Amino acid sequence: MRVDCKELFVFLRRGFPIFGGLAVCLCIAGIVSFGVAFLPFGQAIAGTVLGIGLLALTVFDIRHFLLPDILTGGLFFAGLGFMVWLDPDSVLVHAMSGFAGFAIVAGAAALYRHWRGRHGLGGGDAKLVGVAGVWLGPASIGPLLFLSAVLALFMLLLGSFFGRSVDRNTVVPFGAFLCPVMFALWCAQSFAP
C-alpha cells in the first residue's frame, strides 16, 4: 500500500510535538557525540540522519501499520551515500547486503503467504531490512531479525499480561521493533573500539 507525500507530511505535522521533540533530542545527541569525541563528524551526522529516519518510521508504523516508501527509500540511498563518504571500499558489500536482506524477508513473506493464504509481513518490513543491510552490513541481518522478533514477542507477552487480547491473528507493527534494534546495532558498531 502506497502512502503519498501529502499524507506523510500531514502525519508529521500532527505528530510534531512528540516527533519533533525526539528528533531534536537525536540531533543534540549527534552533536554531543561529535563534540566530546565519541564519534567522528561523518558518523555523528550519519547517526543523526539514521535516528531521525528510524524514529519517523517507528511512529508511522505504530499509528498506520505502514512503512512509507519515501522514508525507507530515502534511508536506503542515504545509507549508500554515507558509505561512499565514510567507507568507500565497503559500498558494494553494503549494497549487496541491502538487497540480500530485502530478498530474505520478502522470500519469507511470500512463503508465509503461500502457506497460510494471508499476509504475515508487509513489503515495508522487507524494504526496512534492506535498509538495515546497507547501514549495518551483512553480519547484522541475522541479529537484527532475531532481536526484533524477541522484542516483539516480549511486548506481546507484556500486553497479554496486562489484559490485551493476543492471538495468532494479532497484527503487529514489526517495523516498530526493527527500527530501535537497527539503531542499537548501528550504535554498537559505531562506538565499538
Number of C-alpha atoms within 10 A of each C-alpha: 10 10 12 11 13 9 11 15 11 11 16 17 12 10 15 13 11 12 17 15 12 16 20 14 14 19 19 13 15 22 17 14 19 17 13 9 11 14 18 14 15 13 20 22 18 18 24 21 20 22 24 20 18 23 20 24 24 22 22 21 22 16 12 11 19 23 28 25 18 14 16 22 15 14 23 23 15 19 25 23 15 20 20 14 12 15 11 12 10 14 21 14 13 23 23 16 25 28 19 19 27 24 16 15 22 21 13 15 20 19 14 15 14 11 10 10 10 11 14 16 20 19 19 24 23 24 25 29 31 31 29 32 28 31 30 24 21 19 10 18 22 11 13 24 18 13 16 21 16 13 17 19 14 12 14 18 14 12 13 13 11 9 9 11 10 13 9 5 7 8 11 17 21 22 29 25 23 25 26 18 21 28 20 13 19 20 15 11 12 16 12 7 5
